[in-house]
């Protein structure tokens, strides 16, 4: 079976775009050096357990943890969670 490969033009275009993006980011970082040391936003896909939940009790525990975190956020940022303006 014949493999499907991108054309040379498509590869050249992608390479050119990668180079331009890299150059743009370097210029942006040079203008604002404080973003190099800025704290990274943590990944949103961190598991609650080292394995997928296997029981209803584990699902309930995760739900309780989420509820606790929401309550902490409500206490720390009440304006964000208020229904009024």
C-alpha positions as CSV (number, residue, x, y, z in Angstrom):
1,X,0.0,0.0,0.0
2,X,1.3,3.4,-0.9
3,X,1.9,5.8,2.0
4,X,0.5,9.3,2.0
5,X,3.1,11.9,2.4
6,X,2.8,15.7,2.4
7,X,4.1,17.5,-0.6
8,X,7.4,19.4,-0.5
9,X,5.5,22.7,-0.8
10,X,3.4,21.8,2.3
11,X,6.6,20.9,4.2
12,X,8.3,24.1,3.2
13,X,5.3,26.2,4.2
14,X,5.1,24.5,7.6
15,X,8.8,24.9,8.2
16,X,8.5,28.6,7.2
17,X,5.6,29.1,9.6
18,X,7.5,27.4,12.4
19,X,10.5,29.7,11.9
20,X,8.3,32.8,11.8
21,X,6.5,31.8,14.9
22,X,9.8,31.1,16.7
23,X,11.1,34.5,15.7
24,X,7.9,36.3,16.7
25,X,8.0,34.6,20.2
26,X,11.6,35.5,20.7
27,X,10.8,39.1,19.9
28,X,7.8,39.1,22.2
29,X,9.9,37.6,25.0
30,X,12.7,40.2,24.4
31,X,10.1,43.0,24.8
32,X,8.7,41.5,28.0
33,X,11.3,39.6,29.9
34,X,9.0,39.3,33.0
35,X,7.0,36.6,31.2
36,X,10.0,34.3,31.2
37,X,9.8,34.0,35.0
38,X,6.0,34.1,35.3
39,X,4.5,31.2,37.1
40,X,3.1,28.6,34.7
41,X,-0.6,27.9,34.9
42,X,-1.0,24.3,36.2
43,X,-2.4,21.7,34.0
44,X,-6.1,21.3,34.2
45,X,-6.0,17.5,33.6
46,X,-4.5,16.3,36.9
47,X,-6.1,13.2,38.1
48,X,-7.7,13.0,41.5
49,X,-6.7,9.4,41.9
50,X,-3.7,7.4,40.5
51,X,-6.3,5.3,38.6
52,X,-9.7,5.9,37.1
53,X,-12.5,5.7,39.7
54,X,-13.5,2.1,40.3
55,X,-16.3,2.4,42.8
56,X,-19.1,4.8,43.6
57,X,-17.3,5.6,46.9
58,X,-14.3,6.9,44.9
59,X,-16.6,9.0,42.7
60,X,-18.3,10.4,45.8
61,X,-14.9,11.2,47.3
62,X,-13.9,13.1,44.2
63,X,-17.2,15.0,44.3
64,X,-16.7,15.9,47.9
65,X,-13.2,17.2,47.1
66,X,-14.5,19.3,44.3
67,X,-17.3,20.7,46.5
68,X,-14.7,21.7,49.2
69,X,-12.6,23.5,46.6
70,X,-15.6,25.4,45.3
71,X,-16.4,26.5,48.8
72,X,-12.8,27.7,49.3
73,X,-13.0,29.6,46.0
74,X,-16.4,31.1,47.1
75,X,-14.8,32.3,50.3
76,X,-11.7,33.7,48.6
77,X,-13.5,35.2,45.6
78,X,-17.1,36.0,46.6
79,X,-17.5,38.6,43.9
80,X,-16.9,36.0,41.2
81,X,-19.5,33.7,42.6
82,X,-22.2,36.2,43.5
83,X,-25.4,36.1,41.4
84,X,-25.9,39.9,41.6
85,X,-23.9,42.6,40.0
